[in-house]
Every structure is written in C-alpha cells, then in structure tokens.
Amino acid sequence: MRYLDFIEYRRIETQEDFEDIEQLRYKAYKAANVLPVAAPSMIDDADFDSHAYVFGIYYFEELVSTIRLHHVTPKHTLSQSAGVFPDVMETYLSAGLTLIDPARFAVDPDVASELPILPYITLRTSIVAAAYFKADRVLQHVRPHHAAFYKRVFYAETVVERRMTEIYGLELTLMATNTHTTGTKLLKRYPFFDSGVHERRMMFGRGEGALSATPLTVLPSARLVAAGKVAGAVAGRDY
C-alpha cells in the first residue's frame, strides 16, 4: 500500500505520451526477447479503439510501466485475445459476457528489479476496470511460465493451456478471472487492488457524464477506501 503513495496513473491520449509509451514497449519487449515479428511500430490501431484504454504508470513522476485494456462486449468485440483465441472469445461473447482484456503490458527493465511490486501496481488497472464496467471476466493471455503468477494472485483459471501465436512466434496461455466468484476474496487478500468510485470514473469515464478533459494524473484511492471500510466497521460495532 505504501508504494501507491508514489504512484500516478495517466490515461494516454496525446501524441507525446504515446511516443513515450512506444519507446517503453520497445525497450521492455526487446529485453524480454518478445518483439512482435515484423511489427512496423509498437503503436497500433487497437490503441485508438473506442473501447481501448492505454495507461502509463508513473513512479515519482517517472514512466515505469504501461498497459492497454479493452472493454469487450457482445456489441464491441475488438480485443487482443481475439487474435489468438477467437474460438474462446466467441464462446464468451455468445453467452453475453463482458470482458476486460489487458494487453501491451510492459515494465521498464531498468526498474523492474528495484520495484518488484510493479506488476501488481500495473495490473491493478484491470481490477479497477472490472469494477467500473462490472465485467464478468478479466482475461490474461500470458506466456505459459507466467501462468502460476496469475493463478496465485488473480485466482485465474486456465482456459487454453497453450497456443502458438504468429505475431510473437511463441506460445501463449489464456487464463480468466471470474469476477463474480473471486472479487471479494481478491480485494480482501490484496486491498491495494481496491478503488473508489471517483478513481474509477476518472480512469475510465468517457462520453456523456464523463469529465470534460482527461485528468493529467489519477492517484490510487485504495488507502482511502481501506480507511473508510475500517471506519465503517468501527462505527457499526459502536452502534
């Protein structure tokens, strides 16, 4: 929780910010040897989709990680996972489920070892998104050796054991977190994943009723939410 005091989330929408995100993606993917095959750029059309949300995560005002989230619905089916697991995605959407599909997860390799909590802080955005959109599943298409992390932390279940991808030339596993069955215990175990209504709206609000301009930064509200729950519990006992 103390790390969140020095974290800022920024929804990426300006050309200058996208240039920084592209550089970070290239740096991280090259270090991990997972650069997309013959990709002309680290920025693609999916970054500008109406249901896409690209975030930069800043630690002491320095960009240290990034992630892109797609809010996938039966009426808006574009997602990164659909390119590799179209059969599974069709099954989910045919059943009327809504999904959060994280992609383009990149952490600055120069700070990763100094800040091991960074993957949690970055992936926290997917939990905030699930709460805002009331999504049924949070997806994770990951390399097979990372599956244990998502199973342990996010209670994710393996949907597809492994499948070769053309874009990266390596195998990926598809996992999914059922928000209805795991949401409460996930937030109880990791309270820093929690968020307030105002933070959710600032991060994902668009269109009518949303803020007129994207906030420069969004500060995590997990500490305030936790304090409020404690205060509420005490008040309830006193009453």
C-alpha positions, -999 to +999 in steps of 0.1 A: +000+000+000+029+024+008+041+022-028+008+035-041+016+068-023+042+075-050+022+061-080+002+080-106-019+066-134-022+085-166-046+077-194-026+081-226-042+102-252-017+127-265+009+121-293+037+130-269+026+105-243+021+078-270+056+083-281+069+076-246+047+045-244+060+032-277+096+036-265+089+018-233+071-010-251+101-015-274+126-014-245+107-039-225+098-063-253+134-063-266+148-070-232+124-099-228+130-111-264+093-109-274+093-082-300+064-087-324+075-103-357+079-077-384+058-051-365+063-017-381+055+001-348+049-005-311+017+015-315-012+000-335-048+009-344-061-010-314-046+016-292-071+041-306-102+019-305-132+035-287-131+007-261-093+008-255-077+024-225-039+029-226-023+038-193+011+049-183+022+042-147+045+068-131+066+063-100+080+095-086+068+111-118+088+088-140+072+064-165+079+029-153+052+007-169+023+007-192-007-014-201-037-014-225-071-026-215-100-034-239-136-034-226-150-062-247-187-067-251-210-087-275-215-055-294-179-044-294-157-075-299-123-060-307-096-073-284-060-086-284-070-121-272-094-125-301-065-126-325-051-157-308-081-173-291-110-164-314-130-196-306-129-189-268-138-152-273-167-161-295-180-185-268-178-159-241-195-132-262-222-155-274-230-162-238-234-124-233-204-120-211-184-088-209-147-089-205-116-068-196-087-078-219-053-065-208-025-063-234+007-045-242+019-050-206+054-035-204+076-028-174+108-008-177+136-034-173+158-009-156+135-005-126+118-040-125+143-055-101+142-024-079+104-024-077+092-060-077+057-048-068+054-030-102+035-058-120+008-057-092+005-020-095+003-021-133-022-049-134-043-032-107-058-012-136-076-043-149-093-048-115-103-011-114-117-016-149-136-047-140-152-028-111-161+002-133-176-018-162-190-046-139-172-071-162-178-108-159-142-118-166-107-104-166-086-122-192-049-129-192-031-141-223+004-148-210+034-169-216+030-204-200+056-199-174+038-169-161+005-188-156+013-197-119+015-160-110-019-152-124-034-183-108-019-174-074-026-136-074-058-133-095-073-167-089-073-171-127-083-204-143-066-218-173-089-217-203-064-227-231-033-245-219-011-231-247-013-220-283+013-208-308+010-172-319+020-158-352+025-123-341+052-131-315+063-165-327+058-181-292+032-199-272+006-182-251-018-194-224-052-180-220-065-176-184-095-159-170-106-145-136-143-149-127-151-115-111-183-129-095-167-157-076-133-142-068-139-104-065-145-103-028-117-126-017-092-109-041-098-075-026-097-089+009-063-106+002-049-076-018-067-044-005-044-022-027-063-035-057-094-018-044-106+016-057-132+043-051-159+054-074-142+087-082-109+070-092-128+045-115-147+073-132-115+094-137-097+064-152-125+050-175-152+077-178-159+088-214-187+104-233-218+119-217-214+125-180-176+119-181-151+146-172-147+171-200-109+167-201-088+137-192-071+142-158-033+147-161-029+120-134-051+098-114-040+090-078-048+055-065-076+056-039-070+021-022-057+036+010-087+059+014-111+030+006-095+008+031-096+035+058-133+041+050-141+004+054-123+003+088-141+034+099-174+020+088-168-013+106-159+006+138-190+028+135-211-003+130-198-020+161-202+011+182-238+015+170 
